[in-house]
Amino acid sequence: MTILCVRFQLPPTREAALPGLLGLLEDFTPVVQALPPDAALADLRGAERYFGRDAVELASVIRVRALAHHGVDCVIGAGPGPMLARVALGEARPGVTCAVPEDAVPGFLADKPVAALPGVGAATARTLCEYGLDTLGLVAAAPLSTLQRLVGVKAGRELREKAGGVDRGRVVPNGVSRSLATERPFTRDELDPDRHRRALLSAAEELGARLRALDKVCRTLALTVRYADRSSTTRSRTLKEPTAHSAALTRAAYGMYEALGLQRARVRAVALRAEGLDPAEQASYQLTFDPLDEKARRIEEVADRARAKFGPHAVMPGSLAA
């Protein structure tokens, strides 16, 4: 076990603490890959030899230091590769590292649902389940030709390898991109798609207002949907042009949500993240002769001035006021 997947239990208001927490991991290894908004991968192959401790022991030290220096708890999964560490993270709990020994990988994966595999979205999982391939053990035992017919040639080959425990991924060191994020948790696990969309609208409105207040635009929008079983799905979309326009952010968020094809999914929270921030004065956008778009932007400017004077809830879409 040489790879850790660490999820820091950061509330949305403390997302700025992630760089410092990544620095904590870098005290053990320089090979750290940020997974915004709250997670990271760390390759401990050199650290195990240097400190004379295995990955699980080092994970305990990391957890204690995160609590002592940052007041942040974390959950940690450990495995021989990045994909396996991320799957193990789904089984981890605060204070207990879930570790997958290399010789136990097939048995660990066999009973897992196909959606537990990173990169398998709701649509792919639904297709596989329709043909009775609802666990990773069944997927690993299925003929390659069958999987390729269901999900495509390249995807089928990769899916069969991963379900069998073959992890060809690696940790790629990076930094936290300049970004803003907001999350909308539900008071109870929510099944209603209309409530999901209202939460996305509220989050997009907030992100747009925050970007405009900072005179920033974003190039990419990421959506994270967290489910009742503690799993999550993340999708990102590069926008047609850098923007801080709430309507454009809302359209992108709705598009990613619809593409997930969720049906009766018990959703615990939705989160939006604006990435690739640039100064607004350096951005350019396509001129339009649509009077409705120009009117919406002028209304947005007036609404921003009202919020600045009377508070963030002074002006909001009518669907959110109910």
N, C-alpha and C positions, 0 to 999 in steps of 0.2 A: 504494500500500500504506500504509494509515494505521492499521490495527488489528493489535496483537500479541496472541497467546495464549501465555502463559508458563507452563510447568510447572516448578516448582522440585523438584529431586530430593531431597525431604525424607524421611528415614526416619520411621516412625510415632512414634518417641520424640521427634522434634523438631518436631511439628506446631505447637507454641506459637511457633515462629519465623515463621510465616506473616504475622502482622500487621506485623512489622518489614520483611519482604520487600515487602509491599504499600506500606509507607512509602517504600521505595526507588523503586518505580514512580511513586509520587505526587510524587517529586522532578522527574519529567519531565512529568506530566500529572495533573490532578485527576480525570480521567474514568477511574477504575479500578474494575473489577467483580471481586470475589473469587469464585473457584470452588473452595470448600473440597473436599478437604483440602489441596491443594498447587498450585493453579493460579489464574490471573487473566487477565482481558482488560484491555487498555489502549488507549484511543483517542489516537493521536498526531498528530491533524490540526493542533492548535495547536503542538505541540512541534516538528514538522518545520519550521515557519516560524520559530519562536523560536530554535531551536538551529542552523538552517541545515544540517540533516542529514536524510537520509531514514530511513524506519523500520528498514531493515536495519542502517544504521550505528548508530542509537540502540540497537537490540537488542544489538549487540556491546558497547556501553558498559554496558548493564544487566547483561549476563552477567559482565563483568569486575568490576563493583561488587558483585554478589551473591557472587562468589568471594572478593573482597578483604575485604568487611565482614562476611559471614556464613558463609564457608566452604561455600557451597552452589552447586552447578552447576545449570544449567537448560537446558531445550530450548525453542525458540521458533519459532512459526509466525507468518507475516505475510501479510495479505491485505487486500483493499479493504473487507471486512466481517467481523463476528464469526464467522459460520458458516464462511466461507472460511479465516479464520485458524485455527479449530479443526481443520478438515480438514488444513491445512498442517502443523499441529503433529504429526499422525500420521506425517508424512514427515520431520520434523526429527530431528536427532541432536545430542548435546552438542557445542558448538563450532561448529555449522553451522546457521544460520537458514534454514528453508525458506520462501521468499517466492513468492507467487502474484501476478504482475502482472495488472492488470485486463484487459488485452487477451489474456491467455493462460488465462483462467478456464475456458472450455469445454473446451479441450484438456487442461487439468490434471485436470478432473473426469471426463472421458469414460471412462477405463479404471478408475476407482476402483470397488470393490465397493459395493453399495448400503448395506451396514452401516457404511461410512466416514462417512456423512452423519449429523451430530448429530441426535438425535431419532428415528432409525430403529432400532428394537429388533430383537431376534432373530426375533420372531414376524412382524413386517412384512417383514423381509428374506427370511425363508423363504417367505412367500406370493408375493413378487415373483419370487424365483428359480424357484419352481414353474412360473411362466408365462414363463420365459426372460428375465426382466428382471433380470439379475444384475449389471449395471454401470450407473453413473449416466448414461452416454451413451445406453444403450438406454432408460432411464426417461425421459430428456429428450425422446427421439424418439417415445415411445409416445403414442397418442391420449389426450387428457385423459379422455374417457369411460371408457376401459379402466382407467386408474388409479383413477378414482373408484369404479368398480364393485368394484375389488379391495380398496381401503383406506378408502373413504368419500369423500364429496363434498369436505369442507374439507381433509382430510388429503391427498387425491389432488391437489388444486390446489396446495397448499403443497409437496408432494413434487416435482411437475413443475417448479415454479419453482426450487426449491433445486438440483435436479439439473442445471438449465440455467444455474446460476450466479447466479440472482437472489437477493441477500442483503438482506432487508428488516430484519434485526435491528439493534440498537444496543447500545452499552455502557451499562449502567445502574449508576452508582456505588453501592456499598454497603459494608458492613463485614463482618468475619468474625463470624458468629453464635457465641454461646457454645456450645461443643460439646466432645465427647470422641470420640476415634476409636481404633480398633485394627485391625490388619491381620494376616492369616494367609497368608503366602507358602508355596507348596509347593516342595519340594526339586527337583521336576521338573514339567513341564506335566502337569496332572492331568485325566484324563478321567472318573474314577469319581464319579458323583453322591453316593454315600454319603460319600466323603471330603470333597466340597464341603460337605455338610450337617454333618459332624463339625467342620469348620473354622468354620462359622457358629455352631454350638453353643458352641464354645470362645470365639469372639469375643463372643457375646452374654453368656455367663457372666462374662467379664472386664469388659465394659461395665457390667453390672448391679452387680457388686461395687464398681467404681470410683465409680459414681453413689451407691451407698449409703454408701460411705466418706466422700463429700463432702456427704452429706445433700441430694442433688439428685435431681430427676426430670427426664425428658426428654419432650417433646411429639411429636418426630418422629424417625424412624429412617431412615437412608439406607444403602443397600447399593451397593457398587462391586465389580464383577467385572472383573479384569484378565486379558486373554487372551495367548496365546503370541505373537501378531502385534503386541503392544504397544498394541492398542486396548483400550478399556474400555467398560463399560456401567454407568450409575448410575441407580438408582431410589430414591425416597423414599416414605415412608408416614407419614401423621399417625396417631398411635395413638388408640385409643378414649378413653383418659384418660392424663394424665401419669403416668409410672411409672418405677420403678427395679427392677421385678420381673424377674428373669432369664427366667422362663418366658414372660412376655408379650413381652419383647424377642426371644426365640428364635422364638416363633410368628410375629411380624411379619417376621423375617428369612427364615424358611422360606417364608412367603407370597410375598414379593417374589422369592425365588429361583425358586420354582415358576412364577411368572407370566412369567419370562423365557423359559421353554420351551427351555432349552438341551439340545441333543442332540449328544452326542459333542464337546462344546466343550472345547478344550484351555485349561484355566484355569491361570493363573500365580499368582494370589493373589485372595483375597476380603477385603474391608474393610467394617467397620460403623462408622457415625458416629451418635452420639446428639446431636441438635440441639434448640435451644430449651430450654435448661436453666433450671429454676426451683428455688427452695428447697423441700425436701420438706414443710416445715411449712405452706407456703402452698398445697399441692396438695390436692385432694379426689378421692376415688375412690368408685365405686359399691359400696355394701355388698352383700355376697353371703352367702348361706346355704349355700354349697358348702363342706362340711367339708374336702374335698381341697385346695381353694385355700388355706384358712386354715392347714392343716397344712403345705403347701408353703412358705408365708411364714414360719412358725415355724422350719421346718428351715433356711430361708435365713438367718435371724438367727443360729442356732447355728453354721452353716457360716461365716458372716462372722467370728464371734468366734474360731473355730478358725483361720481364715486369718490373722487379725491376730496371733495368738499363735505359730503354727507355720509361716507362710509361705503364699504364694498357691496352692501346689499341695497343701496339706494335705487339702483336700476338693474333689472334682470329680465330675461325673456319671460313672456307671459306664462309659458308652460311650466316654469319653475316656481311661479308664485302661488300655484294651487296648493 
